Amino acid sequence: MRTASDYIEMNVPAKPDYVGVVRLTISGLANRMGFAFDEIEDIKIAVSEAVTNVVNHAYADKDKGQVRVGCNIFDDRIEITVVDQGKSFDVESISKNLGPVDGKSVDQLNEGGLGLFLIDTLMDKVEISSEAGVVVMMTKYLHRDEVEEHVDRISPAPSQ
C-alpha cells in the first residue's frame, strides 16, 4: 500500500454555512490531483452529504459541534474522512439498507438513508465506524480501473 504524500485536515463548526467551505476545499484538492470534472462533482456531492449528515443529525446543541474533515492524498486516490463526536447510529442496520435499492423509489428510503446511498454510489469505497461519534471514510480512485476487484462497497471500519 502506498503512503500518502500529503494530509490536509479542517475543523469547522457543524453548521450549514461551512458545508460549502468544505466542499470547495475538497474540490480544489481533487482538481489539483487531476480528477475529471464529473469525478470532482461526484466527490463534492459525497462530501456535502457526509458533512450535512453531521450538521443535521450529530449534535443536540446545534451551536456546539465540530466536523473534522481529513484528506489523504495518494498518487492513485483521495481518501476523505468526515468525523464527528456526536450521537452514533447503528452501522449494521444502515449498511444493510444500502446497495441495490431493490425497486424502491427514492421516497421509500429511510430518512438519512438517501445521503448514505448517494455517498456509496458516488465513491469507490466507503467505510463507516460509529464507536465514538461517526466516522465516514470515502475513497475515490484517480483511475477507476485500479479499484480493487473484491472490495466490499460499504463496510464497517475495523474495530481498534
ROKOLLUM-183580 format. One record per residue: residue number from 0; residue in one letter; x, y, z of N, C-alpha, C, O in turn. Coordinates in Angstrom, 2 decimals, always signed. Atoms other than C-alpha are relative to their C-alpha. Layout:
<recs>
{rec NUM 'A' {X Y Z} {X Y Z} {X Y Z} {X Y Z}};
...
</recs>
This chain:
<recs>
{rec 0 'M' {+0.84 -1.18 +0.00} {+0.00 +0.00 +0.00} {+0.89 +1.25 +0.00} {+1.87 +1.32 +0.73}};
{rec 1 'R' {-0.78 -1.23 +0.11} {+1.31 +3.42 -0.92} {-0.28 +0.91 +1.18} {-1.38 +0.89 +1.75}};
{rec 2 'T' {+0.20 -0.95 -1.08} {+1.81 +6.07 +1.70} {-0.49 +1.32 -0.57} {-0.20 +1.66 -1.71}};
{rec 3 'A' {+0.53 -1.29 +0.44} {+0.07 +9.41 +1.50} {+1.14 +0.99 -0.21} {+2.10 +1.03 +0.56}};
{rec 4 'S' {-1.01 -1.02 +0.23} {+2.10 +12.22 +0.01} {-0.35 +1.28 +0.75} {+0.54 +2.04 +1.14}};
{rec 5 'D' {+0.45 -1.19 -0.73} {+0.02 +14.93 +1.70} {-1.21 -0.35 +0.84} {-2.02 -1.21 +0.47}};
{rec 6 'Y' {+1.18 +0.14 -0.84} {-2.50 +15.12 +4.53} {-0.50 +1.40 +0.32} {+0.26 +2.25 +0.78}};
{rec 7 'I' {+0.63 -1.30 -0.27} {-4.91 +18.04 +4.88} {-1.14 -0.25 +0.96} {-1.90 -1.21 +0.79}};
{rec 8 'E' {+1.10 +0.16 -0.96} {-7.28 +18.49 +7.81} {-0.64 +1.35 +0.27} {+0.03 +2.37 +0.39}};
{rec 9 'M' {+0.78 -1.20 -0.33} {-10.02 +21.01 +8.50} {-0.91 -0.33 +1.18} {-1.47 -1.42 +1.25}};
{rec 10 'N' {+1.00 +0.09 -1.06} {-12.06 +21.53 +11.63} {-0.92 +1.20 -0.16} {-0.47 +2.34 -0.11}};
{rec 11 'V' {+0.96 -1.09 +0.20} {-15.22 +23.55 +11.06} {-1.21 -0.23 +0.91} {-1.50 -1.36 +1.29}};
{rec 12 'P' {+1.22 +0.17 -0.77} {-18.35 +24.23 +13.10} {-1.02 -0.82 -0.79} {-1.10 -0.72 -2.01}};
{rec 13 'A' {+1.03 +0.82 +0.63} {-21.18 +21.77 +12.39} {-1.22 +0.86 -0.29} {-2.28 +0.71 +0.33}};
{rec 14 'K' {+1.05 -0.93 +0.40} {-23.28 +24.48 +10.76} {-0.11 +0.01 -1.51} {+0.89 -0.17 -2.21}};
{rec 15 'P' {+0.20 +0.01 +1.46} {-24.80 +24.69 +7.27} {+0.93 +0.96 -0.76} {+1.29 +0.67 -1.90}};
{rec 16 'D' {-0.86 -0.99 +0.68} {-22.64 +27.75 +6.45} {+1.34 -0.57 -0.42} {+1.97 -0.04 -1.34}};
{rec 17 'Y' {-1.34 +0.52 +0.27} {-19.50 +25.60 +6.41} {+0.03 -1.20 -0.94} {+1.11 -1.66 -1.32}};
{rec 18 'V' {+0.05 +1.12 +0.94} {-20.68 +22.76 +4.15} {+0.66 +0.40 -1.32} {+1.45 -0.36 -1.88}};
{rec 19 'G' {-0.57 -0.49 +1.25} {-19.77 +24.83 +1.08} {+1.50 +0.23 +0.09} {+2.22 +0.01 -0.89}};
{rec 20 'V' {-1.44 -0.22 -0.19} {-16.35 +25.71 +2.51} {+0.74 -1.33 -0.14} {+1.77 -1.41 -0.81}};
{rec 21 'V' {-0.62 +1.33 +0.08} {-15.52 +22.01 +2.93} {-0.07 -0.51 -1.44} {+0.91 -1.00 -1.98}};
{rec 22 'R' {+0.19 +0.49 +1.38} {-16.96 +21.14 -0.50} {+0.98 +0.66 -0.97} {+1.58 -0.02 -1.79}};
{rec 23 'L' {-0.90 -0.70 +0.91} {-14.92 +23.82 -2.28} {+1.46 -0.36 +0.25} {+2.25 -0.45 -0.69}};
{rec 24 'T' {-1.37 +0.40 -0.31} {-11.73 +22.85 -0.48} {+0.32 -1.37 -0.59} {+1.36 -1.56 -1.23}};
{rec 25 'I' {-0.20 +1.35 +0.55} {-12.11 +19.18 -1.41} {+0.01 +0.04 -1.53} {+0.78 -0.67 -2.17}};
{rec 26 'S' {+0.05 -0.16 +1.46} {-13.00 +20.20 -4.97} {+1.35 +0.49 -0.53} {+1.84 -0.01 -1.54}};
{rec 27 'G' {-1.32 -0.52 +0.40} {-9.76 +22.17 -5.23} {+1.08 -1.07 +0.09} {+1.94 -1.15 -0.79}};
{rec 28 'L' {-0.98 +1.07 -0.14} {-7.73 +19.21 -3.96} {-0.16 -1.03 -1.11} {+0.83 -1.47 -1.71}};
{rec 29 'A' {+0.26 +1.00 +1.04} {-9.39 +16.78 -6.38} {+0.41 +0.54 -1.38} {+0.96 -0.20 -2.20}};
{rec 30 'N' {-0.41 -0.62 +1.27} {-8.83 +19.21 -9.28} {+1.51 +0.00 -0.14} {+2.04 -0.32 -1.21}};
{rec 31 'R' {-1.46 -0.02 +0.00} {-5.16 +19.57 -8.35} {+0.58 -1.39 -0.29} {+1.64 -1.51 -0.90}};
{rec 32 'M' {-0.46 +1.37 +0.21} {-4.84 +15.76 -8.40} {-0.21 -0.49 -1.43} {+0.42 -1.45 -1.87}};
{rec 33 'G' {+0.25 +0.40 +1.38} {-6.19 +15.53 -11.94} {-1.27 -0.78 -0.23} {-1.43 -1.39 -1.29}};
{rec 34 'F' {+1.28 +0.66 +0.21} {-9.67 +14.09 -11.42} {-0.76 +0.73 -1.11} {-0.63 +1.94 -1.29}};
{rec 35 'A' {+0.86 -0.56 +1.05} {-12.09 +14.63 -14.30} {-1.13 +0.81 +0.64} {-1.44 +0.63 +1.82}};
{rec 36 'F' {+1.08 -0.87 -0.49} {-14.90 +17.19 -13.95} {-1.11 -0.82 +0.67} {-1.52 -0.49 +1.78}};
{rec 37 'D' {+1.10 +0.82 -0.54} {-17.59 +14.51 -13.41} {+0.40 -0.68 +1.31} {-0.43 -0.79 +2.22}};
{rec 38 'E' {-0.47 +0.63 -1.24} {-15.48 +12.76 -10.76} {+0.06 +1.02 +1.13} {-0.28 +0.71 +2.27}};
{rec 39 'I' {-0.05 -1.06 -1.01} {-14.94 +16.05 -8.94} {-1.41 +0.31 +0.50} {-1.63 +0.51 +1.69}};
{rec 40 'E' {+1.39 -0.24 -0.40} {-18.69 +16.65 -8.96} {-0.51 -1.11 +0.92} {-1.18 -0.83 +1.91}};
{rec 41 'D' {+0.39 +1.13 -0.86} {-19.27 +13.16 -7.51} {+0.60 +0.14 +1.39} {-0.09 -0.05 +2.40}};
{rec 42 'I' {-0.69 -0.17 -1.29} {-16.70 +13.81 -4.77} {-0.65 +1.13 +0.79} {-0.89 +0.98 +1.99}};
{rec 43 'K' {+0.62 -1.14 -0.68} {-18.27 +17.19 -3.96} {-1.36 -0.38 +0.60} {-1.66 -0.01 +1.74}};
{rec 44 'I' {+1.32 +0.41 -0.50} {-21.75 +15.67 -3.62} {+0.16 -0.94 +1.19} {-0.53 -0.77 +2.20}};
{rec 45 'A' {-0.20 +0.96 -1.09} {-20.50 +12.79 -1.44} {+0.47 +0.70 +1.28} {-0.05 +0.43 +2.36}};
{rec 46 'V' {-0.51 -0.74 -1.16} {-18.56 +15.13 +0.87} {-1.10 +0.88 +0.59} {-1.26 +0.95 +1.81}};
{rec 47 'S' {+1.10 -0.85 -0.48} {-21.51 +17.53 +1.08} {-1.01 -0.82 +0.79} {-1.48 -0.39 +1.84}};
{rec 48 'E' {+0.95 +0.87 -0.69} {-23.81 +14.65 +2.05} {+0.53 -0.42 +1.37} {-0.20 -0.39 +2.36}};
{rec 49 'A' {-0.58 +0.45 -1.27} {-21.43 +13.40 +4.75} {+0.03 +1.14 +1.02} {-0.32 +0.93 +2.18}};
{rec 50 'V' {-0.07 -1.14 -0.92} {-20.92 +16.86 +6.27} {-1.41 +0.45 +0.38} {-1.66 +0.80 +1.54}};
{rec 51 'T' {+1.38 -0.38 -0.29} {-24.64 +17.68 +6.00} {-0.63 -0.97 +1.01} {-1.40 -0.55 +1.87}};
{rec 52 'N' {+0.49 +0.96 -0.99} {-25.43 +14.45 +7.91} {+0.47 +0.39 +1.40} {-0.29 +0.29 +2.36}};
{rec 53 'V' {-0.51 -0.45 -1.30} {-23.20 +15.73 +10.73} {-0.78 +1.23 +0.46} {-1.25 +1.29 +1.60}};
{rec 54 'V' {+0.70 -1.25 -0.33} {-24.83 +19.18 +10.64} {-1.42 -0.29 +0.49} {-1.88 +0.28 +1.48}};
{rec 55 'N' {+1.41 +0.24 -0.30} {-28.36 +17.75 +10.72} {-0.27 -1.00 +1.12} {-1.31 -0.93 +1.77}};
{rec 56 'H' {+0.32 +1.11 -0.90} {-28.01 +14.71 +12.98} {+0.95 -0.24 +1.16} {+0.58 -0.94 +2.10}};
{rec 57 'A' {-1.00 +0.43 -0.99} {-24.86 +14.58 +15.11} {-0.15 +0.66 +1.37} {+0.09 +0.01 +2.39}};
{rec 58 'Y' {-0.07 -0.73 -1.26} {-25.32 +17.20 +17.78} {-1.37 +0.54 +0.42} {-2.09 +1.14 -0.37}};
{rec 59 'A' {+1.26 -0.50 -0.52} {-28.29 +18.01 +20.00} {+0.05 +1.53 +0.11} {-0.91 +2.22 -0.24}};
{rec 60 'D' {-0.18 -1.45 -0.10} {-26.93 +21.51 +20.70} {+0.66 +0.47 -1.30} {+1.87 +0.30 -1.49}};
{rec 61 'K' {-0.45 -0.34 +1.36} {-26.61 +22.90 +17.16} {+1.16 +1.00 -0.02} {+1.79 +1.17 -1.06}};
{rec 62 'D' {-1.07 -1.00 +0.00} {-24.09 +25.56 +18.26} {+1.32 -0.50 +0.57} {+2.27 +0.27 +0.65}};
{rec 63 'K' {-1.19 +0.49 -0.71} {-21.50 +23.31 +19.94} {+0.86 -0.98 -0.78} {+2.03 -1.16 -0.44}};
{rec 64 'G' {-0.72 +1.08 +0.66} {-20.45 +20.63 +17.47} {+1.03 +0.44 -1.02} {+0.98 +1.56 -1.54}};
{rec 65 'Q' {-1.05 -0.22 +1.00} {-17.44 +20.39 +15.18} {-0.01 -1.17 -0.99} {-0.39 -2.29 -0.64}};
{rec 66 'V' {-0.22 +1.02 +1.02} {-16.81 +18.48 +11.96} {+1.47 +0.03 -0.34} {+2.03 +1.08 -0.64}};
{rec 67 'R' {-1.40 +0.10 +0.42} {-13.29 +17.24 +11.26} {+0.02 -0.73 -1.34} {-0.51 -1.83 -1.47}};
{rec 68 'V' {-0.11 +0.60 +1.33} {-12.54 +16.54 +7.61} {+1.49 -0.16 -0.30} {+2.24 +0.81 -0.34}};
{rec 69 'G' {-1.40 +0.30 +0.33} {-9.25 +14.84 +6.78} {+0.10 -0.55 -1.40} {-0.77 -1.31 -1.84}};
{rec 70 'C' {-0.23 +0.49 +1.37} {-7.87 +14.17 +3.30} {+1.41 -0.55 -0.11} {+2.38 +0.16 +0.12}};
{rec 71 'N' {-1.28 +0.59 +0.34} {-5.09 +11.76 +2.50} {+0.09 +0.01 -1.52} {-0.77 -0.53 -2.21}};
{rec 72 'I' {-0.22 -0.09 +1.44} {-3.72 +12.48 -0.97} {+1.05 -1.03 -0.38} {+2.19 -0.97 +0.09}};
{rec 73 'F' {-0.91 +1.03 +0.51} {-2.13 +9.48 -2.70} {+0.21 +0.24 -1.49} {-0.48 +1.06 -2.09}};
{rec 74 'D' {-0.21 -0.10 +1.44} {-0.76 +9.11 -6.22} {-1.22 -0.47 -0.78} {-1.52 +0.06 -1.85}};
{rec 75 'D' {+1.07 +0.64 +0.75} {-3.75 +7.00 -7.21} {-1.41 +0.21 +0.57} {-2.38 -0.29 +0.00}};
{rec 76 'R' {+1.33 -0.15 -0.60} {-6.61 +8.10 -4.92} {+0.00 +1.14 +1.03} {+1.04 +1.64 +1.45}};
{rec 77 'I' {+0.20 -0.92 -1.11} {-8.03 +10.53 -2.41} {-0.87 -0.72 +1.02} {-1.88 -1.33 +0.67}};
{rec 78 'E' {+0.79 +0.56 -1.10} {-9.30 +9.32 +0.97} {-0.47 +1.16 +0.86} {+0.33 +1.91 +1.41}};
{rec 79 'I' {+0.60 -1.11 -0.74} {-11.67 +11.72 +2.68} {-0.72 -0.58 +1.20} {-1.57 -1.47 +1.07}};
{rec 80 'T' {+0.62 +0.48 -1.24} {-12.68 +11.17 +6.30} {-0.77 +1.15 +0.64} {-0.22 +2.23 +0.85}};
{rec 81 'V' {+0.85 -0.99 -0.67} {-15.57 +13.06 +7.90} {-0.32 -0.57 +1.38} {-0.86 -1.66 +1.49}};
{rec 82 'V' {+0.09 +0.49 -1.38} {-15.63 +12.76 +11.70} {-0.80 +0.98 +0.85} {-0.62 +2.19 +0.76}};
{rec 83 'D' {+0.67 -0.81 -1.01} {-17.99 +14.00 +14.40} {+0.10 -0.72 +1.33} {+0.45 -1.90 +1.39}};
{rec 84 'Q' {+0.02 +0.59 -1.33} {-18.21 +13.39 +18.12} {-1.41 +0.00 +0.56} {-1.61 +0.00 +1.78}};
{rec 85 'G' {+1.40 -0.03 -0.41} {-21.99 +13.43 +18.19} {-0.56 -1.38 +0.27} {+0.19 -2.32 +0.56}};
{rec 86 'K' {+0.65 +1.28 -0.28} {-24.51 +10.66 +18.65} {+0.28 -0.98 -1.13} {+0.31 -0.61 -2.30}};
{rec 87 'S' {-0.29 +1.05 +0.97} {-23.73 +7.40 +16.91} {-1.30 -0.57 -0.56} {-2.39 -0.29 -0.06}};
{rec 88 'F' {+1.13 +0.75 +0.53} {-26.02 +5.29 +14.77} {+0.45 -1.42 -0.25} {+1.65 -1.72 -0.22}};
{rec 89 'D' {-0.29 +1.42 +0.18} {-26.21 +1.57 +14.09} {+0.50 -0.24 -1.43} {-0.29 -0.27 -2.37}};
{rec 90 'V' {-0.62 +0.18 +1.31} {-23.78 +0.98 +11.20} {-0.57 -1.22 -0.70} {-0.84 -1.16 -1.90}};
{rec 91 'E' {+0.47 +1.24 +0.62} {-25.00 -2.57 +10.60} {-1.37 +0.18 -0.64} {-1.59 -0.25 -1.77}};
{rec 92 'S' {+1.35 -0.15 +0.56} {-28.65 -1.60 +10.11} {+0.01 +0.97 -1.17} {-0.72 +0.77 -2.14}};
{rec 93 'I' {-0.10 -0.93 +1.12} {-27.74 +1.35 +7.88} {+0.64 -0.71 -1.19} {+0.15 -0.57 -2.31}};
{rec 94 'S' {-0.71 +0.68 +1.08} {-25.32 -0.79 +5.84} {-0.90 -1.00 -0.73} {-0.82 -1.14 -1.95}};
{rec 95 'K' {+0.88 +0.98 +0.62} {-27.97 -3.46 +5.24} {-0.97 +0.66 -0.98} {-1.41 +0.04 -1.94}};
{rec 96 'N' {+0.95 -0.70 +0.85} {-30.21 -0.84 +3.66} {+0.68 +0.69 -1.18} {+0.01 +1.30 -2.01}};
{rec 97 'L' {-0.70 -0.59 +1.14} {-27.51 +0.33 +1.25} {+0.17 -1.06 -1.08} {-0.18 -2.22 -0.90}};
{rec 98 'G' {-0.17 +0.93 +1.12} {-26.63 -1.22 -2.05} {-1.18 +0.15 -0.93} {-1.78 +1.23 -1.00}};
{rec 99 'P' {+1.11 -0.11 +0.95} {-29.26 -2.02 -4.64} {-1.27 +0.44 +0.71} {-1.57 -0.02 +1.81}};
{rec 100 'V' {+1.20 -0.55 -0.61} {-32.46 -0.15 -3.96} {-1.16 -0.99 -0.10} {-2.21 -0.77 +0.49}};
{rec 101 'D' {+0.99 +1.07 +0.12} {-34.43 -3.30 -4.95} {-1.38 +0.51 -0.39} {-2.39 +0.12 +0.21}};
{rec 102 'G' {+1.28 -0.45 +0.53} {-37.13 -1.49 -6.86} {-0.70 +1.05 +0.83} {-1.79 +1.49 +0.47}};
{rec 103 'K' {+0.61 -1.05 -0.81} {-37.84 +1.03 -4.11} {+0.16 +1.33 -0.71} {+1.16 +1.57 -1.38}};
{rec 104 'S' {-0.16 -1.35 +0.51} {-38.50 +4.57 -5.18} {+0.80 +0.80 +1.04} {+0.89 +0.40 +2.20}};
{rec 105 'V' {-0.85 -0.80 -0.88} {-36.29 +7.27 -3.68} {-0.76 +0.43 +1.25} {-0.19 +0.48 +2.34}};
{rec 106 'D' {+0.76 -0.45 -1.17} {-39.10 +8.47 -1.40} {-0.33 -1.13 +0.98} {-0.87 -0.86 +2.05}};
{rec 107 'Q' {+0.22 +1.11 -0.92} {-39.33 +4.97 +0.16} {+1.24 -0.29 +0.86} {+1.16 -1.10 +1.79}};
{rec 108 'L' {-1.21 +0.23 -0.79} {-35.76 +5.09 +1.53} {-0.18 +0.63 +1.38} {-0.85 +1.65 +1.53}};
{rec 109 'N' {+0.08 -0.53 -1.36} {-35.41 +5.62 +5.29} {+0.67 +1.36 +0.07} {+1.59 +1.66 -0.70}};
{rec 110 'E' {-0.62 -1.32 -0.20} {-34.60 +9.13 +6.49} {+1.47 -0.19 +0.31} {+1.84 -1.02 +1.14}};
{rec 111 'G' {-1.44 +0.10 -0.19} {-30.84 +9.60 +6.33} {+0.62 -1.04 -0.92} {+1.82 -0.99 -1.19}};
{rec 112 'G' {-0.51 +1.05 +0.86} {-30.52 +6.57 +4.07} {+0.36 +0.50 -1.40} {+1.26 -0.04 -2.03}};
{rec 113 'L' {-0.27 -0.50 +1.34} {-30.58 +8.59 +0.86} {+1.39 +0.60 -0.09} {+2.10 +0.37 -1.07}};
{rec 114 'G' {-1.34 -0.59 +0.01} {-27.43 +10.54 +1.78} {+1.08 -1.06 -0.03} {+2.04 -0.95 -0.78}};
{rec 115 'L' {-0.99 +1.08 -0.02} {-25.52 +7.36 +2.58} {-0.05 -0.81 -1.29} {+0.98 -1.28 -1.77}};
{rec 116 'F' {+0.13 +0.70 +1.28} {-26.90 +5.70 -0.56} {+0.75 +0.79 -1.09} {+1.45 +0.19 -1.91}};
{rec 117 'L' {-0.72 -0.85 +0.97} {-25.58 +8.66 -2.62} {+1.51 -0.12 +0.17} {+2.24 -0.28 -0.80}};
{rec 118 'I' {-1.43 +0.11 -0.27} {-22.18 +8.52 -0.94} {+0.53 -1.33 -0.52} {+1.57 -1.38 -1.19}};
{rec 119 'D' {-0.41 +1.34 +0.44} {-21.95 +4.78 -1.60} {+0.02 -0.11 -1.52} {+0.89 -0.76 -2.08}};
{rec 120 'T' {+0.09 +0.05 +1.46} {-22.97 +5.25 -5.23} {+1.10 +0.82 -0.66} {+1.64 +0.41 -1.69}};
{rec 121 'L' {-0.91 -0.94 +0.64} {-20.63 +8.15 -5.97} {+1.48 -0.28 +0.26} {+2.34 +0.12 -0.54}};
{rec 122 'M' {-1.39 +0.26 -0.36} {-17.46 +6.93 -4.26} {+0.35 -1.45 -0.30} {-0.54 -2.29 -0.43}};
{rec 123 'D' {-0.45 +1.36 +0.32} {-15.37 +3.82 -4.98} {-0.02 -0.92 +1.21} {-0.22 -2.13 +1.07}};
{rec 124 'K' {-0.03 +0.80 -1.22} {-15.14 +2.64 -1.36} {-0.46 +0.89 +1.14} {-0.08 +2.06 +1.22}};
{rec 125 'V' {+0.51 -0.75 -1.14} {-16.94 +3.72 +1.81} {+0.09 -0.88 +1.24} {-0.34 -2.04 +1.21}};
{rec 126 'E' {-0.04 +0.69 -1.29} {-16.26 +2.69 +5.42} {-0.61 +0.91 +1.04} {-0.40 +2.12 +1.02}};
{rec 127 'I' {+0.65 -0.78 -1.06} {-18.29 +3.78 +8.44} {+0.28 -0.65 +1.34} {+0.19 -1.87 +1.48}};
{rec 128 'S' {-0.17 +0.46 -1.37} {-17.50 +3.50 +12.13} {-0.83 +0.89 +0.90} {-0.91 +2.10 +0.68}};
{rec 129 'S' {+0.80 -0.82 -0.91} {-19.75 +4.61 +14.96} {+0.34 -0.30 +1.46} {-0.53 -0.25 +2.33}};
{rec 130 'E' {-0.38 +0.33 -1.37} {-17.76 +3.67 +18.05} {+0.01 +1.23 +0.91} {-0.45 +1.16 +2.05}};
{rec 131 'A' {+0.00 -1.25 -0.76} {-17.23 +7.26 +19.24} {-0.37 +1.11 -0.98} {+0.49 +1.62 -1.70}};
{rec 132 'G' {+0.47 -0.88 +1.05} {-19.34 +9.60 +17.17} {-0.11 -0.82 -1.28} {-0.30 -2.04 -1.22}};
{rec 133 'V' {+0.08 +0.70 +1.28} {-19.43 +8.74 +13.48} {+1.19 +0.40 -0.85} {+1.54 +1.57 -0.93}};
{rec 134 'V' {-1.11 -0.22 +0.92} {-16.52 +8.36 +11.07} {-0.43 -0.57 -1.35} {-0.78 -1.75 -1.44}};
{rec 135 'V' {+0.29 +0.46 +1.35} {-17.22 +8.14 +7.33} {+1.26 +0.21 -0.82} {+1.71 +1.35 -1.00}};
{rec 136 'M' {-1.20 -0.10 +0.84} {-14.19 +7.35 +5.16} {-0.38 -0.38 -1.42} {-0.87 -1.48 -1.68}};
{rec 137 'M' {+0.36 +0.17 +1.40} {-14.70 +7.73 +1.42} {+1.26 +0.02 -0.85} {+2.13 +0.87 -0.66}};
{rec 138 'T' {-1.16 +0.07 +0.89} {-12.18 +6.74 -1.25} {-0.46 +0.14 -1.43} {-1.44 -0.48 -1.85}};
{rec 139 'K' {+0.23 -0.13 +1.44} {-12.15 +7.82 -4.88} {+1.35 -0.22 -0.68} {+2.33 +0.47 -0.39}};
{rec 140 'Y' {-1.23 +0.31 +0.73} {-9.54 +6.31 -7.20} {+0.13 +0.93 -1.21} {-0.85 +1.24 -1.89}};
{rec 141 'L' {-0.28 -0.90 +1.11} {-7.90 +8.55 -9.77} {-0.26 -0.68 -1.34} {-0.75 -0.06 -2.27}};
{rec 142 'H' {+0.26 +0.78 +1.22} {-8.08 +5.83 -12.40} {-0.89 -1.15 +0.41} {-0.43 -2.09 +1.06}};
{rec 143 'R' {+0.99 +0.97 -0.48} {-11.22 +3.76 -11.89} {+0.38 -1.45 -0.26} {-0.06 -2.33 +0.47}};
{rec 144 'D' {-0.38 +1.38 +0.28} {-9.65 +0.66 -13.45} {+0.96 -0.56 +1.04} {+1.30 -1.74 +1.00}};
{rec 145 'E' {-0.90 +0.46 -1.07} {-7.34 +0.48 -10.41} {-0.76 -0.42 +1.26} {-0.14 -0.85 +2.23}};
{rec 146 'V' {+0.78 +0.38 -1.17} {-10.21 -0.21 -8.00} {+0.15 -1.50 +0.22} {+0.06 -2.29 -0.72}};
{rec 147 'E' {-0.16 +1.41 -0.31} {-9.66 -3.49 -6.22} {-1.28 -0.75 -0.36} {-2.38 -0.25 -0.11}};
{rec 148 'E' {+1.15 +0.74 +0.49} {-11.95 -6.16 -7.65} {-0.93 -0.50 +1.09} {-2.14 -0.52 +0.89}};
{rec 149 'H' {+0.83 +0.66 -1.01} {-13.18 -7.71 -4.41} {-0.20 +0.86 +1.24} {-0.34 +0.33 +2.34}};
{rec 150 'V' {+0.21 -0.91 -1.13} {-13.60 -4.64 -2.20} {-1.50 +0.09 +0.27} {-2.28 +0.33 -0.65}};
{rec 151 'D' {+1.39 -0.23 -0.37} {-16.89 -4.50 -0.31} {-0.29 +1.48 -0.22} {+0.54 +2.32 +0.13}};
{rec 152 'R' {+0.32 -1.39 +0.31} {-18.63 -1.32 -1.41} {-0.10 +0.84 +1.28} {+0.46 +1.94 +1.34}};
{rec 153 'I' {+0.10 -0.75 -1.24} {-19.51 -0.22 +2.11} {+0.12 -1.00 +1.14} {-0.49 -2.07 +1.11}};
{rec 154 'S' {-0.21 +0.94 -1.08} {-18.39 -1.81 +5.32} {+0.35 +0.75 +1.27} {+0.90 +1.85 +1.22}};
{rec 155 'P' {-0.43 -0.61 -1.25} {-17.93 -1.05 +8.98} {+1.53 -0.01 +0.05} {+2.17 -0.97 -0.36}};
{rec 156 'A' {-1.45 -0.05 -0.15} {-14.39 +0.07 +9.70} {+0.42 -1.01 +1.06} {-0.34 -1.28 +1.99}};
{rec 157 'P' {-0.46 +0.95 -1.02} {-12.31 -2.45 +11.67} {+0.08 +0.65 +1.36} {+0.47 +1.81 +1.48}};
{rec 158 'S' {-0.08 -0.51 -1.37} {-12.52 -2.03 +15.43} {+1.45 +0.08 +0.43} {+2.29 -0.71 +0.02}};
{rec 159 'Q' {-1.38 -0.18 -0.47} {-9.42 -0.78 +17.18} {+0.15 -0.45 +1.42} {+1.25 -0.38 +1.97}};
</recs>
